[in-house]
Amino acid sequence: MRGDAVVVMKDAVAESIVPVGWPPLKDMLATTIKNQVPIYV
Protein backbone atom coordinates (compact mmCIF):
# COMPACT_ATOMS: atom_id res chain seq x y z
CA MET A 1 0.00 0.00 0.00
CA ARG A 2 1.40 3.38 -0.93
CA GLY A 3 1.63 6.09 1.70
CA ASP A 4 2.04 3.85 4.76
CA ALA A 5 4.77 6.08 6.23
CA VAL A 6 2.55 9.14 5.98
CA VAL A 7 -0.21 7.39 7.94
CA VAL A 8 2.27 6.49 10.71
CA MET A 9 3.12 10.19 11.11
CA LYS A 10 -0.43 10.93 12.31
CA ASP A 11 -0.43 11.45 16.09
CA ALA A 12 -3.12 8.86 16.83
CA VAL A 13 -1.32 6.17 14.84
CA ALA A 14 2.18 7.00 16.13
CA GLU A 15 0.92 6.93 19.73
CA SER A 16 -0.56 3.46 19.29
CA ILE A 17 2.58 1.77 17.91
CA VAL A 18 4.60 -0.05 20.58
CA PRO A 19 7.20 -2.40 19.05
CA VAL A 20 8.53 -5.41 20.95
CA GLY A 21 11.93 -4.68 22.50
CA TRP A 22 11.93 -1.00 21.48
CA PRO A 23 10.51 2.12 23.12
CA PRO A 24 7.09 3.34 21.92
CA LEU A 25 7.19 5.10 18.56
CA LYS A 26 5.87 8.33 20.08
CA ASP A 27 8.98 8.46 22.33
CA MET A 28 11.35 7.78 19.44
CA LEU A 29 9.65 10.44 17.33
CA ALA A 30 9.90 12.97 20.15
CA THR A 31 13.64 12.29 20.48
CA THR A 32 14.10 12.46 16.72
CA ILE A 33 12.33 15.83 16.52
CA LYS A 34 14.18 17.16 19.59
CA ASN A 35 17.50 16.34 17.93
CA GLN A 36 16.37 17.94 14.65
CA VAL A 37 16.83 14.76 12.63
CA PRO A 38 15.18 15.21 9.22
CA ILE A 39 12.20 12.97 8.52
CA TYR A 40 11.45 12.30 4.86
CA VAL A 41 8.03 10.92 4.01
N, C-alpha and C positions, 0 to 999 in steps of 0.2 A: 504494500500500500504506500503510495507516495504521500509525503508530508508527515510521516510519523514523528519526526523530531520536533516539528512545529507544535504538534498536539502536546507533547511532553513539556513544552515550555509554558503551558497554561498553569496558573497557580494551583488549581484544584487537582490537576493530574500530577504535577510534580510533588505535591504534598502527600499524595497517596502511594507513591512508589518507595518501597523499602526493600532493597536488595538483601539477599542472604550474605552475611559476612562483610557488608559494607555499611557505612552510615546512610541514613535516609537521604534521598535525592535532594530534598529541600535544604538540608544542611550543606551538602556538597555544592549546590548552586549558590548558596549564600557566601560560602568561602571563595568560590570562583569569582563572583561579582565583586566581593570585597578586595580581592587581589587584582582586579581589573584585567582578568584573563578574557580575551575576546571569545565570543560564542558565535559561531557561524551556523545559521540554520537556513 
